[in-house]
Amino acid sequence: MLRLLATIRKEWQLLLRDKMGLILLFIMPVVLITVMALIQDAPFKDYQEVKFDILTVDNDHGRLGRYIREGLASGGQFNIIDSLEGRPVTEAQAKELVNTGQYKISIIIPGGATAAIVSNANRIVNDITKRMGMTVSLPVKQQNISPDVIIYFDPAAKKAFKGAIHQALDNFLTQVETDMLLDRIKMQLRSRDTTIAAANDTLPIRLQAVGLKEHATGSSKQLDVVSNSVQHNVPAWSIFAMFFIVIPIAGNMIREREDGSLLRMKLIPGSYLAILAGKMLFFVGICMLQFYLMMLVGIYILPLLDLPRLVMGHDQGATLLVAAGIGLAATAYGILIGTLFKTPNQALNFGAISIVILSAIGGIWIPLEIMPPVMQVVGHLSPLSWGLDAINDIYLRNGNISFVWKDVGRLVLTGLAMLAIAGRVEKRRMN
């Protein structure tokens, strides 16, 4: 216990002694997230030339479903998936997979959609022929509510991406309804020895019988939070800044060995793990303080710069847990670097460059889904990616602890593993 308290007191005194370092520790991340949010606000948009898997549930089994599938597939940007593990995808399954971020989009084609389009085309043909004095009566189905093609988006999907999909599907709906109407008119022309005069411009024709409606994947009736430059950059660069805690941690540990203070700490009765625990508690607290300072900047400062306001989700307990997990992993990484390297130059150079690399492959700079497939696999090995995924689950998908416990578990286990390695290396050095 003495070692634990002595370590916390020592780290606090060292931090207060370096006032410029203390200012940089908190001010530089604020400047970083502000600049990045401003720079990326305009270009933070559409995924271009990226191929996405799109879940389709065809409850209609008619011409409309075929048109939509063939139209999306012909564009070369989508992989059409209508079955998983040899079984057709259900609407509930599609909604759940999209809500958890495993797929970006799902389209549900309702039963009776093609029949509704045929009925609407027949009604229009009946109106036309009736005005021309022809006795044609094609079957028309009476229905009060038109079926809607349902579309589910990943809550983290970008606004421009959603708009492009909406436009494409609306075009497919219009195309299939227009083609069916023309087919009905051609059929009547072939069946009767007559010519149709110019259509009356005032004839009321409503082509679209099936609409398009976006549904939220979560339990809320409101659509999910829109992912924008602030929603991405504030959490992403906050995680990046938290991992840069490795610089002061590694620097302090090497200086402790050089000036003999570490030896004096070890002379206090108890285990060396108490020293590591003291460092962990202190610097995890600093990391969490950094994190929430960045969140306050996103909520109160960035809107003053004409940027969107950060939305933190509904479960603040889950956010606290994720921040603690990120802080633990970042602190453990700093302790490991401070233990492995012998000089400040070695530790600081390696620590800074490795954090930049881990952030680049972990989706901090650009979303992982627009990277090449190989880099996506590599990127998911980065602890920064786990932290960002967990934050997105809370902020963009309105998730709770059940959404993030796996990512938090990875962060904690990775941190404990790094601490174990650092402890073993230091023990061998002592011996």
KALINQUI-V589334 format. One record per residue. RES is the residue in one letter. PSI is psi in whole degrees, 0 to 359 (* if undefined). D_CENTER is the distance of its C-alpha to the mean C-alpha in whole Angstrom. Layout:
res;psi;d_center
RES;PSI;D_CENTER
RES;PSI;D_CENTER
This chain:
res;psi;d_center
M;322;42
L;319;44
R;318;42
L;309;39
L;320;40
A;321;42
T;315;39
I;316;36
R;318;39
K;314;40
E;322;36
W;317;36
Q;320;40
L;319;38
L;318;35
L;329;38
R;325;40
D;80;38
K;322;37
M;319;36
G;323;33
L;319;32
I;315;32
L;326;30
L;330;27
F;328;26
I;318;27
M;318;25
P;326;22
V;315;22
V;320;24
L;308;21
I;329;18
T;313;20
V;315;21
M;321;18
A;321;16
L;317;20
I;318;20
Q;3;16
D;314;17
A;310;19
P;356;17
F;84;13
K;209;13
D;141;14
Y;116;13
Q;137;17
E;41;19
V;134;16
K;128;16
F;147;14
D;133;15
I;119;16
L;132;18
T;133;21
V;108;23
D;96;27
N;357;29
D;320;31
H;41;32
G;199;34
R;326;34
L;312;31
G;320;29
R;317;30
Y;314;30
I;314;26
R;313;25
E;322;28
G;316;27
L;320;23
A;325;24
S;337;27
G;343;24
G;5;23
Q;352;19
F;142;19
N;117;20
I;122;21
I;116;21
D;2;23
S;148;24
L;129;23
E;39;25
G;4;28
R;142;27
P;142;26
V;133;23
T;163;23
E;317;22
A;319;21
Q;317;19
A;317;17
K;317;16
E;318;15
L;324;13
V;320;11
N;328;10
T;0;9
G;4;7
Q;332;10
Y;151;11
K;335;9
I;148;13
S;143;16
I;128;19
I;116;22
I;115;26
P;154;28
G;140;31
G;6;34
A;313;32
T;320;34
A;323;37
A;322;36
I;316;36
V;316;40
S;319;41
N;320;40
A;319;41
N;320;45
R;318;45
I;317;45
V;319;47
N;319;50
D;319;49
I;310;50
T;327;53
K;321;55
R;337;55
M;6;57
G;17;59
M;143;58
T;82;58
V;131;54
S;89;53
L;150;49
P;134;48
V;128;45
K;128;43
Q;124;43
Q;136;40
N;326;38
I;125;35
S;138;33
P;145;30
D;137;27
V;123;24
I;137;21
I;130;18
Y;132;15
F;147;11
D;129;8
P;339;7
A;3;4
A;146;7
K;153;9
K;318;12
A;322;15
F;314;13
K;320;14
G;320;17
A;320;18
I;317;18
H;313;20
Q;317;22
A;315;23
L;323;23
D;322;25
N;320;27
F;318;28
L;315;29
T;320;31
Q;312;33
V;323;33
E;322;35
T;317;37
D;318;38
M;322;39
L;315;41
L;323;43
D;317;44
R;320;46
I;316;48
K;322;49
M;319;50
Q;325;52
L;321;53
R;331;54
S;350;56
R;140;58
D;75;61
T;165;60
T;147;58
I;128;55
A;175;56
A;136;53
A;147;51
N;123;51
D;338;49
T;4;49
L;122;48
P;107;45
I;122;42
R;105;39
L;323;37
Q;112;34
A;337;34
V;123;31
G;180;28
L;127;24
K;134;22
E;133;18
H;148;18
A;146;15
T;335;14
G;185;14
S;338;18
S;146;18
K;340;20
Q;149;18
L;156;15
D;166;12
V;137;11
V;129;10
S;126;8
N;189;11
S;324;12
V;314;13
Q;331;10
H;310;8
N;322;12
V;307;13
P;320;11
A;309;11
W;340;15
S;318;16
I;317;15
F;314;17
A;322;20
M;321;20
F;341;20
F;2;23
I;345;25
V;332;26
I;304;29
P;325;31
I;309;31
A;318;32
G;317;34
N;318;36
M;321;36
I;320;38
R;325;40
E;320;41
R;323;43
E;322;44
D;1;46
G;0;47
S;328;45
L;321;43
L;317;46
R;324;47
M;322;44
K;337;45
L;343;49
I;132;48
P;138;48
G;182;45
S;153;42
Y;336;40
L;331;37
A;325;38
I;315;38
L;320;34
A;320;33
G;316;35
K;318;32
M;310;29
L;316;30
F;309;31
F;332;28
V;320;25
G;319;26
I;317;26
C;317;23
M;325;22
L;318;24
Q;311;22
F;309;19
Y;333;20
L;319;22
M;322;19
M;321;17
L;324;21
V;317;21
G;329;17
I;319;19
Y;329;23
I;312;23
L;323;21
P;334;22
L;340;25
L;19;24
D;33;23
L;160;19
P;156;17
R;138;17
L;134;15
V;124;14
M;5;14
G;182;13
H;334;16
D;94;17
Q;335;18
G;320;20
A;322;16
T;317;15
L;318;19
L;317;18
V;316;15
A;319;17
A;319;20
G;317;19
I;316;17
G;320;21
L;315;23
A;318;21
A;316;22
T;316;25
A;323;26
Y;319;25
G;318;27
I;319;30
L;315;30
I;317;30
G;334;33
T;320;35
L;321;35
F;153;36
K;335;39
T;154;39
P;321;37
N;316;36
Q;311;35
A;314;33
L;318;31
N;312;31
F;316;29
G;313;27
A;313;26
I;320;25
S;324;24
I;320;21
V;317;21
I;313;20
L;325;18
S;323;16
A;317;16
I;347;15
G;8;12
G;11;10
I;319;11
W;310;13
I;151;11
P;142;8
L;325;9
E;345;9
I;5;12
M;163;14
P;153;17
P;319;17
V;318;19
M;331;17
Q;318;14
V;315;16
V;319;17
G;327;14
H;355;13
L;352;16
S;131;16
P;330;16
L;327;13
S;320;11
W;316;11
G;317;11
L;320;8
D;318;7
A;318;9
I;319;9
N;323;5
D;324;7
I;312;10
Y;322;9
L;332;7
R;7;8
N;39;11
G;174;12
N;199;15
I;327;16
S;336;16
F;326;13
V;357;13
W;329;16
K;314;16
D;319;14
V;320;16
G;319;19
R;317;18
L;315;18
V;314;21
L;320;23
T;318;22
G;315;24
L;323;27
A;318;27
M;322;28
L;320;30
A;319;32
I;316;32
A;317;33
G;320;36
R;318;37
V;317;38
E;325;39
K;319;42
R;324;43
R;321;43
M;320;45
N;*;48
